[in-house]
Amino acid sequence: MTMVAHSIVHPAFADTKTLTGTWKLKRWVLEDVDTKEQKPSPFGERPAGCVFFSSGRILVLITAEDRKPAEGADGQSAAFRSLYTYSGKYRLENDRFITKIDIAGDQNWVGSEQQRTYRVDGDTLIIESVPATQAGKTLRGILEWEREP
């Protein structure tokens, strides 16, 4: 039996090489910060997605699990709502990466900085969003990614 050791890379000691590459989305949940209850993301239980990190740029693309081809104005509107995408230059600070958004599916994000905490465990990347209040609950997104070979 061959044993493979995986160590968790503490982000404070990581560099961009730890993140560099393409990661495939495995899981996305919303967690209630107070109760720790988890529910599927607004994109369903099995959204498709990838995130690509170069040495200084990130590109994120996620689509809802039930995404349909766009037909007519209503279909185009639904297609837009089922797409999450942005890109920008990022920097590492302790257990966070901070992205200065320069292009996004939601134009309101352009020019903003988005902060995410992260940790790497072998070929798994866990990214957590900053908690935000929605419908009276404080939620954070937790996304689990698998490194693509």
N, C-alpha and C positions, 0 to 999 in steps of 0.2 A: 504494500500500500504506500502510495506516495502522498506525503503531506505537503500542502502548500500553505505557507504562512502569509496571511494578509494583515497588514497593519493599517490602522486608521491614521491618515495623514492629518495632523493638526494644522489647520489653516494658518496659524501664526508662523509656522515654519515652512509653509508651502510657497512655491513660486508659480508663475503662470504655466510652467511645464506640467505641473500636476493636473491642471485643468485642460491643457491643450489637447484637441482632438474632437471627435464627434461622439455624442452621447444620445442614446435612444430612450425616449420616455417609457417607463414601465408602470408608473403609478402617480396619480395626482389626487390628493384629498384636501379638503378644507377641515381644519381642526379648530374647535372651540377652545380658546386659550384658557378659559376658566374650568370647563368640565372635561377637557381632553377628548370629547366626543368627536369622531371623525365621520364625514360624509363625502360622497363623491363630489368632484369638482363640477362647476357649471357645464363642463364639456362632456360629462358622462363618466361612467366607470372605466371606459377604455379609450381615452383620447389617443390620437397618434401625435407624435412629436419628436423633434430632434433639437439639440442645442449644439452649436459648434463654437469652440473656443480656439482662437489663434493666440499668438503671444500677447495680443493687446486688444482684440476685438471679439465680441460675442454676437452670434446670430441665433435667434430663437424662433421656432416655427412649431405651432401646435394647432391641431384641428380637432373638432368635436367628433365623437364616435359615430354619430348619426348624420354626418354632413352629407348633403345632397347636392347634385349638380345644379348650378344656378340657371334658372329659367325665368325670364321676365323680371320685372322690378322687385317683386316680392321675393323671388328666389335669390336675386343678387343681394338683397338686404339680409336675408337669412344666412347666405354664404359669408357675408362680412362678419356677422355676429358669431359665427362658428369658427373664426380664425383669430389666432393670437400670435402676433409676430412683431419683433422689434430687433434692432441692431444698434451697436454703438461701441465706443472704446470703453474698456473697463480697467479698473485698478483694484488691487487687493489691499485690504486694511484689516489685519487680524483675522477674524473668522468671517469676514464679509468680502463680497466683491460689489463694487459700485460702478454702475454703467451710466455713462453720459449718452443718452439716447439721441441718435441723429437721423434715424428713419424708423417708422413704426406704422402698423396697421391703423392704430388710433393716433391721429395727428396731434391730439392733446399731449401725448407723451414726448413729442419731439422737443428737445432742449431740456428735458427734466433729467434728474438723476434717480435711478432706481437702485435700492439697496437690497441685497439678499445675503443671508448667512448660508454657509455651505460646509460640508465635510465630505471627505473622500475615504471610502473603505474598500480597498482593492479596486475592483472594476465598477463600484457603485458610487454614484454622486448623489448626495441628498442636498436639495436646495430648499430653503424656507423663506417665505416672504415676510415682510414686516407686518405685524398684526394690524388689522383695520376693522372698524366697526361697520357691520352690515345688519340691518333689521334688528338693532339693539343688542347684537352679539359681537364679541371681539373674536375675529377669525384670522387664521393665517393659512396660507397655502403651503403644502409640503409636497414636493415633487421628487420622485426617485427616478434616477437615470442609470442606464447601463452603458458602459464604454463599448463602442463598436470597434471591432478589430481593424 
